[in-house]
Structure formats: structure tokens, C-alpha cells
Amino acid sequence: MSQREYPIRPILGVAGVVFQGDAVLLARRAQEPALGEWSLPGGVVELGETLEAALEREVWEEVSVRMAVGGLVHLAERIVLDAEERVHYHYVIADYWGWVIEGVPRAASDVSETLALPLDRLDDIPLHEELLRVIHRGIALRRAAQENTRRGTPVTE
């Protein structure tokens, strides 16, 4: 049993709505929880690591790209109970948006495959409703940041 299973406290994680042009990067999970499901690349924050540094490291480790972080999208909880109603997993996840600055996406640690899914094809594969909401919010925040940049208005979080 790993520290992530049946934890004594919630585990802090990060994930990224990472844009590559007009596509978003997805990672198919190779481990529980969510084994085999599409998700955003990300992982656990290490002691002494900032949230943004953890996201940059985890995206590199999982999908082999360097990214720039745009801003916070959403704060989520994922609590998974076992058959006896004990907490099997408990994550608090900070979802950010950003964009690829270097590299070609390919599956690396903790993922079995990666996909650059065009934004106009988000309905082409089965994605959880919450994941779709986070991606759409990331799209909106990216669009607002681009519009502010065009107008010369600094982007603030």
C-alpha cells in the first residue's frame, strides 16, 4: 500500500490545461486512481515546491513538454471511498492553464499515452463532465488573457 492509498491527510496535487496551438494535451492514466481514463497531465506537489514549479515538473515528467503557466483555473477535490466507505484516495488538486513552449508530447511516467486533442473535437472521446468544465474554463481564461494582451492590458490573477 502506497502513501497515496488510505492517506492520513489530503494530498496536494496540480494539473494543467496545457494548450498546444488549438489543442489541449491529455494524458491517459497508467495508475490508480482513474487507471485508463483521460485526464490533464499533472501530479503531486513535493515538499518545498511551489504549485507552478510542481506543475511544470509534472507536465515534463508525464508528457515530455516544457510549459509556461498562465494562471489558476480551478481548485478541485477528489475523494474515492472503498467498499467499506473508508477514504482510499483524497486529493486536493489545483488546476492551471498554460501552453507548450518546448517539446513534442509523448507518454512518459504515470501515463500510457498522450493526446493533443483539437479544441473543436472535445466531444470525440469520453471525458468526465468535470474535466470538460475545467478545460472550457481554461479556454475562456486563455481567451481573456489573449484579448487583454492585444489591448495592452496586463493580465492579473
N, C-alpha and C positions, 0 to 999 in steps of 0.2 A: 504494500500500500504506500503510495507516494504522499508527500506533504500536501499535495493538491487535493487528494481524496480525504474526506472526513476531516477537513481543516478545523483548527481551534479558533480561527477568526477568518473573516473575509480576506480574499486575496485580491490585490490591486493589479489590474491589467490595463492594457492600451490596445487600440485597434485603429486602423486607418482606412478612410475612404480615399484611396490613392488614385489620382487621375493620371492616365497616360493619354494625352490628347483628349479625344471624345470617348474614352473608355474608362472603366473603373476596374482596378485589379481585385480579383477574388482568389481565395485560396481554399482548396478542398482539404478539410481536416483529416490528418492521418492518425489522430489520437482522440481519446475521450477527453472531455465531453464533446459531443457533436461529431463523432467519428463519421467520415464520409460526406459530411454536409459542406456546402459552400459557405464561406464566411469572409469577413475582412481580415487581411493579414494583421497579425499582432501577437501579443503575448504578455508575460508577467513582468512587472517592474521590479528591478533588482534594488537592494538596499543602497542608498546613496545616489541613485539615478533619478534624474528629472523625468517627468512624464514624456516630454518631447524627445529626450535622448533615448528613452526606452523604446518609443515608437520607431524612431529612426533605426535603432539596432535590430529590433524585432522584424521590421519590414525587410531589412537587409538579410537577416538570417533565414527568413521564410521564403521570400520571393526574389532575392538576389538583385534588388534595385536600391539605389540611394534616393532618398526623397527629401523634399522641403515640406515643412509643416505650415499649413495655412491658419488653422485655428480649431478650437473645440467645437464639436458638432453636438455631442450628446453624452450624458452620463447614464450608464445602464447597470442593472444588477442581473445576475444570472444565478439563480438558486435551484439546484437539482436535488430532489429528495430520493432516497432509496425506497424499497418496498416497505420498510418499517417506519417511513416518514422521518428518517434521520437525514441530516444535511450531508449529502455525498460530495457536492461541489458548491462553493459560494464565491462568486467573482463580482467585483465592482469594476466596471470597465469604462475608461474614458476614451470615447471615440473622437478622433480628429479627422480633418480633411487635409489633403496636401497633394503634391504632384511629383512625378518621377523626374529626377534631374540627371540620373545616370544609370545605365544598365539595361539589360534585357530580361524581362520577367521569366523566371523558371523556378520550379519547385525545389525547395531546399529542406531545411529542418522542419519537422512537425506538419508538413503538408505533402499530399500525394500528387497534386497538380495545381497549376495556377492558370488563370484565365484573365485576359484583358477583354471584358465584356463591353461592347459598344453601348452607350447610354440609351440609344433608341431601341435596344434589344433586351432590356432588363426583364421583360416578361418571357423570354425564350427559355429560361431554365428555372427550376423550382427554387425560390429563395423565400426564407421566412419573412413574414409580414413586417416584423420589427427591423430586420436587415434592410428591407426595401425602404422603410421610413427613414432610416439613418442615411442611406445612400441619397435619397431625394433631398433630405435636409443638407447634406454635404454639397449636392449640386447647387442648391439655392444659395448657400454661403459662398461657394466659389464664384457663382454668377455675380453676386453682390460685390464681392471683392474686386472682380474684374471691372465692373461698372464704376466703382469708386476710383480705381486706378486710372481708368480712362478720363474721369472728370478731374483727376489730380487731387482727390480727397484721400487722406491717409486712412488706411484700414485699421480699426481698433477692435479689440475683442470685448 
